[in-house]
Amino acid sequence: SKSVESSFSEAYMFGKNVSLGLNIYRRDLNSFNYIGNNRDTTYSQATTGFQVRAGVPLTEYLTAVASYTLNYDDVSLAKDQFFSTRLGPDLECDPLLAGRYLCDAIGKRLSSIVGMSLIYDTLDNRVRPTRGLTASINGDFAGLGGDVRYARLRLNASQFKNLGKGFIFSLSGEGGAIKSLNNDDIRLTDRFYLGEPQIGGFDIRGVGPRVIRKPYVDDSGNILADAPNKNDLDVGLSGRRRDWTDDALGGKYYYLAKAEIEIPLGSGARELGLRPSIFVNAGSVWGSDFDQNRLDGAS
């Protein structure tokens, strides 16, 4: 991924206890997997947009934040890898090469999102907390204009406790749900994903539902460039795992929990940003209810 962002924030707008912020950004994301040792880019997403937000403290520890976000997304696939003329005279996305779920994600769309958050914060330090609690609830509505309509809810909470002698124990959890507000399914680019860096030891987007694509092969084991109809020829699917590709589908629901004990080091190590810890993670992504017939078309 690559991104560039310009931000402005004012903690006391017009001398009032009201904060105002503005972000303008461009973010480029390449989703990829590996075929053997070769990197294979599945789709590219370019997002250009801005967000305006305003916050009002309700109590000493509770703040309400309202926001408006406008995103312009351009999702594309490599034409030399995923397009063909198999379905007609024009070059178009081929479900046998890309998978129908990727073909459906292609296009340019505008997202107009209104959000509201409640944030509770009693941390003693927002950069390296040693005690306190922070929790938030965030609701988003996409559909005030634009091309997509959905409602999304996210919850997040973290508790920190000083065990003494520099040992810090923390317990955190988060979760979310998203629901379409029209007859369309939630787009691939709007779904929840888990993996690195949220859960260490997993690939990027390595947790959750996936589609495995197995290329058609002939009797000699040669992969066919244009897979024939299975009813016409006696062909099988490649049994070699290195010939398969798999892509994360994401999900409409997710949760993530983490328990961690930070191990103290000397002041020199802390200044270098070293922070060893013992931790355990648990999480899941689910709710990827793509139509099975459409998934079969991606084999």
BELZI-V905642 format. One record per helix or strand of 2 or more residues. SS is the DSSP state (~ for helix, > for strand). FROM is the first residue (numbers start at 0). TO is the last residue. If there is no record, write none. Layout:
ss:SS from:FROM to:TO
ss:SS from:FROM to:TO
This chain:
ss:> from:1 to:9
ss:~ from:12 to:14
ss:> from:17 to:34
ss:> from:37 to:56
ss:> from:61 to:75
ss:~ from:78 to:81
ss:> from:82 to:83
ss:> from:91 to:92
ss:~ from:94 to:97
ss:~ from:99 to:104
ss:> from:106 to:120
ss:> from:131 to:141
ss:> from:149 to:163
ss:> from:166 to:179
ss:~ from:187 to:189
ss:> from:209 to:212
ss:> from:215 to:216
ss:> from:235 to:236
ss:~ from:240 to:242
ss:> from:244 to:247
ss:> from:252 to:261
ss:~ from:266 to:270
ss:> from:276 to:285
ss:~ from:291 to:295
